[in-house]
Amino acid sequence: MGGRDLRSPFLSVYGHITTDHIMSVDEFPAENTSVNALSKDIHVGGTGTNIAVIASALGVPTALCGFVGKDFPKGFTKFIRSKKVIMNEFVVQERYYTAQAMIINDSKKEQRALFYQGPQGSASTLNNVLKKNAGKSKYVHFSTGEPDYYLNIMSSIKGNERNISFDPAQEIHKIWNKEKFTKALGMSDMLFCNKYEAVSAVKYSSVNGVSEIDAKMVVCTKGPEGSELYVNGKRTDIPVIDAKRTVDATGAGDAYRAGFYAGKYNKYSDVDALVIGAAAASFVVEEMGALSNIPTWDMALERADRYLGKIG
């Protein structure tokens, strides 16, 4: 499906490509009970899609490297392509259904989800290692997906001219373990996590806190509390950039990462690039769905402007 695309990516992204079924409820049901959904929307999503689409929309030459099933809607493919994502390693696996997330948000903006892995969850069995784009990218971002498949690619592309970001997201708790996490971290230049995922990252690293994790850079996002950058144990606080309203937090972390890469593509420092990431995230939360309110580069830069060059 990907076809021929000769553009050279600055960023290659690995992660799930999903259909997201997003519902809202007043409160989550108790065990063995049900509540009525107040709304339902269906969107293209997944960590891979979200980061790649938003980064590309922000002007970063970005490749999306991953697998979908035979049922992936043509309209979603058209949408991804419309954002100028490099799709020559976007592959349909006919014997699978596409990964699917069922996401439920309550009135307190808390979230619960069910997830079907699809082909990305067993990628090492597909006999198709997607690494051509990664091999020529400045940044390669590994998010959700099968650990063994990613470890194989990491080991084959690691080099001085390439920056590898490790971002196992919520899967850090269930399909990663100490051995595989340590291997991935050892081949990575940067670890992304949120404050909940940091608990497992700290445990697998056998350290006392995030500041002691052995990585060149660690970024820990903390929702409305902002985020933290750790370099050689030194912490820099990255502020929240206010949205006009908060409707749905789905994909905010992915937008943060995409904004960071847009900042690096435009030669900003790590700190300022993360501020731009926070600005990108502030747009995404204003509408339902991770890809419903993607800012342009100029929009993100304008919202980040008052913090740039003033932190750290």
Solvent accessible surface area in square Angstrom, and as a share of the most:
residue,aa,sasa,rsa
1,M,116,0.52
2,G,10,0.10
3,G,56,0.53
4,R,204,0.74
5,D,31,0.16
6,L,136,0.68
7,R,103,0.38
8,S,73,0.47
9,P,4,0.02
10,F,37,0.15
11,L,0,0.00
12,S,0,0.00
13,V,0,0.00
14,Y,0,0.00
15,G,0,0.00
16,H,2,0.01
17,I,0,0.00
18,T,0,0.00
19,T,17,0.10
20,D,7,0.03
21,H,29,0.13
22,I,1,0.01
23,M,43,0.19
24,S,23,0.15
25,V,8,0.05
26,D,88,0.46
27,E,114,0.51
28,F,36,0.15
29,P,53,0.33
30,A,72,0.56
31,E,151,0.68
32,N,149,0.76
33,T,81,0.47
34,S,102,0.66
35,V,64,0.37
36,N,132,0.68
37,A,49,0.38
38,L,125,0.62
39,S,46,0.29
40,K,108,0.46
41,D,51,0.26
42,I,93,0.47
43,H,41,0.18
44,V,10,0.06
45,G,0,0.00
46,G,11,0.11
47,T,22,0.13
48,G,0,0.00
49,T,0,0.00
50,N,6,0.03
51,I,0,0.00
52,A,0,0.00
53,V,0,0.00
54,I,0,0.00
55,A,0,0.00
56,S,12,0.08
57,A,34,0.27
58,L,3,0.02
59,G,46,0.44
60,V,2,0.01
61,P,39,0.24
62,T,0,0.00
63,A,0,0.00
64,L,0,0.00
65,C,0,0.00
66,G,0,0.00
67,F,2,0.01
68,V,0,0.00
69,G,1,0.01
70,K,105,0.45
71,D,72,0.38
72,F,13,0.05
73,P,51,0.32
74,K,175,0.74
75,G,48,0.46
76,F,39,0.16
77,T,12,0.07
78,K,154,0.65
79,F,60,0.25
80,I,0,0.00
81,R,108,0.39
82,S,70,0.45
83,K,61,0.26
84,K,144,0.61
85,V,3,0.02
86,I,0,0.00
87,M,2,0.01
88,N,47,0.24
89,E,10,0.04
90,F,1,0.00
91,V,32,0.18
92,V,35,0.20
93,Q,28,0.13
94,E,121,0.54
95,R,168,0.61
96,Y,37,0.14
97,Y,127,0.48
98,T,5,0.03
99,A,2,0.02
100,Q,66,0.29
101,A,9,0.07
102,M,48,0.22
103,I,14,0.07
104,I,44,0.22
105,N,15,0.08
106,D,15,0.08
107,S,73,0.47
108,K,162,0.69
109,K,103,0.44
110,E,101,0.45
111,Q,84,0.37
112,R,143,0.52
113,A,65,0.51
114,L,137,0.68
115,F,70,0.29
116,Y,102,0.39
117,Q,50,0.22
118,G,6,0.06
119,P,0,0.00
120,Q,1,0.00
121,G,24,0.23
122,S,32,0.20
123,A,1,0.00
124,S,58,0.37
125,T,77,0.45
126,L,18,0.09
127,N,147,0.75
128,N,52,0.27
129,V,64,0.36
130,L,8,0.04
131,K,87,0.37
132,K,165,0.70
133,N,1,0.00
134,A,0,0.00
135,G,35,0.34
136,K,98,0.42
137,S,4,0.03
138,K,94,0.40
139,Y,23,0.09
140,V,0,0.00
141,H,0,0.00
142,F,1,0.00
143,S,2,0.01
144,T,3,0.01
145,G,0,0.00
146,E,27,0.12
147,P,9,0.06
148,D,67,0.35
149,Y,4,0.01
150,Y,1,0.00
151,L,21,0.10
152,N,74,0.38
153,I,0,0.00
154,M,0,0.00
155,S,69,0.45
156,S,59,0.38
157,I,10,0.05
158,K,87,0.37
159,G,28,0.27
160,N,164,0.84
161,E,143,0.64
162,R,39,0.14
163,N,42,0.22
164,I,0,0.00
165,S,1,0.01
166,F,2,0.01
167,D,3,0.01
168,P,2,0.01
169,A,12,0.09
170,Q,91,0.41
171,E,1,0.00
172,I,1,0.00
173,H,93,0.42
174,K,120,0.51
175,I,62,0.31
176,W,7,0.03
177,N,69,0.35
178,K,105,0.44
179,E,110,0.49
180,K,55,0.24
181,F,1,0.00
182,T,76,0.44
183,K,108,0.46
184,A,0,0.00
185,L,15,0.07
186,G,65,0.62
187,M,40,0.18
188,S,10,0.07
189,D,14,0.07
190,M,7,0.03
191,L,0,0.00
192,F,0,0.00
193,C,1,0.01
194,N,46,0.24
195,K,69,0.29
196,Y,142,0.54
197,E,13,0.06
198,A,6,0.05
199,V,106,0.61
200,S,8,0.05
201,A,0,0.00
202,V,27,0.16
203,K,133,0.56
204,Y,19,0.07
205,S,30,0.19
206,S,85,0.55
207,V,39,0.22
208,N,140,0.72
209,G,23,0.22
210,V,25,0.14
211,S,47,0.31
212,E,89,0.40
213,I,9,0.05
214,D,127,0.66
215,A,20,0.16
216,K,134,0.57
217,M,26,0.11
218,V,2,0.01
219,V,0,0.00
220,C,5,0.03
221,T,19,0.11
222,K,49,0.21
223,G,53,0.51
224,P,127,0.80
225,E,112,0.50
226,G,8,0.07
227,S,5,0.03
228,E,17,0.08
229,L,5,0.03
230,Y,21,0.08
231,V,57,0.33
232,N,142,0.73
233,G,39,0.37
234,K,144,0.61
235,R,128,0.47
236,T,19,0.11
237,D,76,0.39
238,I,2,0.01
239,P,38,0.24
240,V,60,0.34
241,I,10,0.05
242,D,101,0.52
243,A,29,0.23
244,K,172,0.73
245,R,131,0.48
246,T,73,0.42
247,V,47,0.27
248,D,2,0.01
249,A,49,0.38
250,T,12,0.07
251,G,13,0.12
252,A,21,0.16
253,G,31,0.30
254,D,19,0.10
255,A,0,0.00
256,Y,12,0.05
257,R,15,0.06
258,A,0,0.00
259,G,0,0.00
260,F,2,0.01
261,Y,0,0.00
262,A,0,0.00
263,G,0,0.00
264,K,40,0.17
265,Y,85,0.32
266,N,57,0.29
267,K,183,0.78
268,Y,60,0.23
269,S,62,0.40
270,D,44,0.23
271,V,26,0.15
272,D,18,0.09
273,A,0,0.00
274,L,0,0.00
275,V,0,0.00
276,I,0,0.00
277,G,0,0.00
278,A,11,0.08
279,A,0,0.00
280,A,0,0.00
281,A,15,0.11
282,S,5,0.03
283,F,14,0.06
284,V,0,0.00
285,V,18,0.10
286,E,13,0.06
287,E,60,0.27
288,M,43,0.19
289,G,0,0.00
290,A,2,0.02
291,L,17,0.09
292,S,57,0.37
293,N,39,0.20
294,I,33,0.17
295,P,2,0.01
296,T,71,0.41
297,W,47,0.17
298,D,102,0.53
299,M,82,0.36
300,A,0,0.00
301,L,43,0.21
302,E,137,0.62
303,R,43,0.16
304,A,0,0.00
305,D,90,0.47
306,R,149,0.54
307,Y,43,0.16
308,L,29,0.14
309,G,66,0.63
310,K,148,0.63
311,I,41,0.21
312,G,99,0.95
